Amino acid sequence: MATVNLSTYTPNPAPYSLSGGVIRFARFGYAAKAVVYLIIGWLALELVMGSGGQTTGKRGALYEIASQTHGQLLLGLMAFGLFCYALWRLGSGFFDLEADGDSTKALFKRAGYVVSGIAYGSLGVLAVSIIAGTSGGGGGGGEGSSAQGWTAQLMAQPYGRWLVGIVGAVGIVVGLVQFYRAYSRNFMRNLQVHEMSETERTWSRRVGRLGHAARGVVYLILGGFLIQAAWQADASEAGGLSKALNTLAQQPYGPWLLGIVALGLFCYGIYSMVEAWYRYLPSD
């Protein structure tokens, strides 16, 4: 098994050394991302345990925050954090802030950062629109409608079905990469492991592995939705995270499957919170 040698591993030198203020903003962004996954995982776990809850996606997590006491204030903090994370991802993609390099593999990775930055930036915009009362509602259902909407737009282009199928295939590849990361534990390379206690390293590996594996399952399902949409020329076959979790729940042993993936998504939220504190960033 390919593993990270924590006694000898050091991150690549970054091409930029950023100020402490920028680094704090980036860490706040990772914390906001963590909150999103913690809410998604927790709500699904509550559903499995029969104590309320629901299957929802990232958009639904924001509506859940808005429904809480002081929800507007909390959502304002989330919007700020999501914008921080989006800018960090975009900067990592365009300016190689995380020293991935210019190899073909690195360029694909950096392109993924840009896509992630755009996605989380759109979440930040949604958070602001919820605060302003202009979002039109939606929650998890809104996420599915959004996925179907852009799928329909893409399908309307020349060779649109092929484009949708390619996006679906990319989603499946991303899912397989998540499984590899869970297997190899190479996500630990992102952390300043020398500043962590042995207990912190052990639990970071455990929650990180389960979290990445759960994300792998979700990406495989989402990619499958898009390939099915392309095959049937039907954008309604596409869907978001909420639909993926509902699909799991409808399978044989569905509650068990949903419970395991929900726990994994919650664990990914914990791992993201560890990143907020210990992730290697250029000025560290």
N, C-alpha and C positions, 0 to 999 in steps of 0.2 A: 504494500500500500504506500502511495506517495504521501508523506507526512511532512509537517514543518518541524525542522530542528530548532527548537526554541533557544537552544544554547548558542547557536552560531548565526541565526538568521538576523539580518539587518535590512531595512527597507532601502530601495534605490534612492540615491540623492535626488531631491526634487529640483527642478530648474528654477523655482521661485521660492523665496523665503517671505512669507506673508506676515503681516503685523499681528500682534496678539488679539486686537479687536476683530479682525477678519476671521481668525481662527475660532474665536468665541462664537461668532455668528454661525460658522460652519457647524460647530458642535451643537448649537441650539437647533440647527436644522436636522441633525441626526436624531435629536431628542423628539422633535415634532414627528418625524417619520416613525419613531418607535411608538408614540402614542397612538398613531393610526392603526398599526398592526396589533397593538395590545387590545384596542377596542374591538377590532374585527374578530380576533381570536376569542376574546372573552364573551362577546355576544353569542357567538356560535356555540361555545361551551355551555352557556346558560340554556340555550335551546336544547342541546343534547341532554342536559341534566333535568329538563322539565321545569326550570325556574324562570320562564320567560325567555328573553333573548330572541335573536333572529339571525338569519344569514344575510350579511350585508357586505358591501365593498368599501373602498376608500371614501367614496362620496357619502355613503351611508354613515360612516364613522363621524364625518363632520356634522351631519344632521343630529347624530346622537349627542355630540358635544353641545350643540346649540340648544338641545332640550333640557340640559342640566341647569341647576341653580348657577347664576352668574355665567350662563352659557355664552352671552355676547362677549364678555371679557375673555373667557377661555378660548373662544373661537378667534378672537383678535390675536391672541398669543400664538395660536396654531397657524393662522394666516402668515404672521411674521416668520415663524419657524419654517413653514413650507416654502416661502420665498427664499429664505436663507439657504435651504437645502437645494432648491432649484438652481440658484445662482452658483452654488458650489459645484453641482453636477455639470452645469454648462461650462464653468471655468475649467473643470477637469477634462472635459471633452475637447474644448477648443484650444486650451493653453497648456494641456498636459500637466496640470498641477500635481498629479499623483505619480509623475515620472514613469508612465507606462511605456514611453518610447514611440517610435514611428514604424515599427514592424507591422506587417499585415494583421497579425493577431491583435496587436495593441490598438491599431486604428479601428478595428471592429469593436473592441472594448470601449474605446473613447466615443465611438458613435452611439453605443449603448448608454453612456453617460449623458449624451445630449438628449436622447429620447427620454431618459429618466428625468432630466431637468425640465423638459417641456411638460411631461406628465404631472410632475409635482408643482410646477408653476401654475398649471391649469387648476390644480386642487386649491392652491392659494387664492386664485381668482374666484373659485367657487365659494371659499370661506368668506371672502369679502362680500360677495353677492348675497350670501345668507344673512350676514350682518346687516346689509343694506335693505334686505327684504325684497330683492329682485331676482332671487334664484328660481322662483316658480316651484319650489318643492322638489321632490323626486326621490331622495334617499337612494337605497340600493336599486330600486327600479329605474331611477334616473341614470344610474351607471350602465344598466343594460341597454336603455334607450340610446345613450351616448355611443356605446359600442356598435349598436345596429345602425346608428346614423352615419358614422364615419365609414362603416363597412359598405353601406349603400352608396355613399358618395364615391368611394374608391371603385366600387363595382361598376359605376356608371362611366368610368373612364375607359379609353381604348385598352383592350386586354385586361379589363378590370378584374375579371374572375381569376386570371392568372396572378395578378398583383395581390389579391386577397389570399389566394392559396400560398403565395410566397411568404406573406406576413405570418400566416398560420404556421408554415414550416419553420420560420424563424422562432416563433413562440415555442415550438416543440424543441428546437435546438437549445433555446434558453433554459427550458425545463431540464433537459439532460445535463446542461452545464451546472445547474443548481444541484442535481443529484451528485455530480462529480465533486462539487465543492463539499457537499456533506460527507462523501466517502473519503476524500483526501484530507479534509480539514484545512485546506489551504487558506480559508477565510481568516485563520489566525494570523496570517501575514499582515493583515490590515491593522493589527493591534500592537500597541507598545507593551509587549508581553513582559519585558523586563521590569516594568513598573507594577505588575500585577502579582498578587500572592499566588501560591500554588492552588489554593482553593478557587480563587477567581479564574485562573486559567482553566482548571478542570471544568467548572460549571459553564464557562464561556464556550468551551468546546462542545459540551453536551447540548446546551440550548441552541448553539449555532448549527450543529449537525441536524437536529430535529427541525429547526426553523428553515434551513435551506432545503431539506428534503420535502417539507410541506409546500414550499414555494415551487419546487420542481413539479409536484403533483398538479398544482394550480395552473402552471404555465402549460403543461401537457394538455390539460383539459381545454384551456382557452385557445391554444393552437388548434386543437381538434375541432372546436366550434367554428373557427374561421375556415378550415379546410372543408368542413361540411357545408358551410355557407357558399364557398366557391363552387363546390361540386354540384349543389342544388340550385345555384344562382338565386339564393334566398338570403338576404341580409338578416332576416329575423332569426336565423340559426346562430348568429353571433351573440356574444354575451360577455358580461364582466364577471368579477369575482363572486358576486352574489349568486349568479346563475351556476357558476362552477361548484360552489358549495352545495347549492340545492341539488345539482346533479349527483353529487356524492351521496347525499342523504337519500336519494331515490333508488340507490343500488341495493343488492342483497347485502345484509349487514350494514345498511346505510348509516344508522346512528353511530356504530363503531368507527366506520370510515370517516364520517364527519367529525367525530370527537377527536380522532387522532390528528387529522389535518388542522382542526381548530386549535388543538394544543400546540401543534407545530407553529402555526401562525402567531400564537401568543408568545411562544419561545423566540420566534424571530423578532418580535417586538422587544423582548428582553435583550437579545443580542444587539439590536440597534441601539438600545440604551447604553449597553457596554461600549459600543462604538462612540457614542456621544462623549463618553468620558475618556476612553483609552485609545481611540483610533489614532494612528500615526498621521499627522498633518505636517505640511512643509516646515513650519517654524519650530516643531518639537525637537 
